[in-house]
Amino acid sequence: MRSLSLTLFAICVLPLAAMAQITAATPSTAADEPATKADDQKPICVDQDPGPASRLQPKRVCHTRQEWSKLGGIPR
């Protein structure tokens, strides 16, 4: 019984602790930095997939960063 609990601990808890250390050590990226006025006016285009069963081509949608923030963020 004890070896089972140690095995479960090693499988569940240790990877979570390692992930916490990795995310804390990652450097900031360009997305973390505040955007400047010039960046707000650059167009950002995203391909929107119509769905897995559709034969239609992906639709390309372009907005500025300011417009994307008003729409709720850039879809991924």
Buried (B, 14 or more C-beta within 10 A) or exposed (E): EEEEEEEEEEEEEEEEEEEEEEEEEEEEEEEEEEBEEEBEEEEEEBEEEEEEEEEEEEEEEEBBBBEBEEEEEEEE
